[in-house]
């Protein structure tokens, strides 16, 4: 998935599979507005607010696209950095999607919980209340079904559930095979009219910890009923009874989803406006985050191009970053360039290292070691390095000063700290400095 494509998903506030549905709903706005232009003068104010919000959303999306397009067509190094950033964003797509999800609140959503059978001591609604559980009735056989009928259709894109809480029966009674289904039929128990959204035939039992089973589903439609058909549980003994229990059911919809309009059209418009405000707020947050990332990206791209950063004492340059070297080879590479290894003596100097870390997303050498005197850190030129401002050890690595095989210092890839490591390992080379 491209970076631009993913940003557009963030802009819409929905999964890519649901964008057509969102567009369909937004396209209904003019039709609904037309109804009220002649029936309710207050709707004109609402319509203007909606139009303003949508215009802001379109402007933000356009700005994001322009910024990304400029960088993607920049220098080769910048394009490479954008590709790395794209990969990082794709790897964390699920966590970004979570920002746009909201949990369905069963008590305030209306509707009713139903099941194919229910034990008299565990009402069906127990499964949807966040505590307790639903328990099937004797003779304790499978399959068994449990579902919730909403008063209005919703679009569920994620769900989770647990077994019962008692450790003795958590694994034996929880679903190991099941179907997650949806329906818009007046009788939701009619299996022939179910839409199967997820089928789990793995046979995986719940663990004693009763950690929830969580699933994301590719669902672009709104349904009134969602439920589980449990086709198997481990059972309490070979060939024995198979009670079915489900607890702590949670459904999630996307922020910005709009239910089908009912009779109160003005209320429907207000719902659209509220969702638009929420999406605008989240989009502005993501836009700021993107701008911050692009600023770092631009800084890193400029630095990687040799000779683009200078200070009062010299010009910082980078060797060929396509080749990883040992600590000593890295030092010699600086000399071959008519330069010396760059010594970061201040916190400001270490901010330069952080810029390089952002660009490389990997370890690289800095010119410090203790191979001359064990447990005494010095720069390559013999200066004491132990009390350098900004030289921050990554947690748990300072004790490596006492290890004979770890004598040289590298800068971290995920944490902005230093590590002691074997000088003969190969990492990206040191930054060099030419006198001017």
Order of alpha helices (4+ residues) and beta strands (2+ residues): alpha-alpha-alpha-alpha-alpha-alpha-beta-alpha-beta-beta-beta-beta-alpha-beta-beta-beta-beta-beta-alpha-beta-beta-alpha-beta-alpha-beta-beta-beta-beta-beta
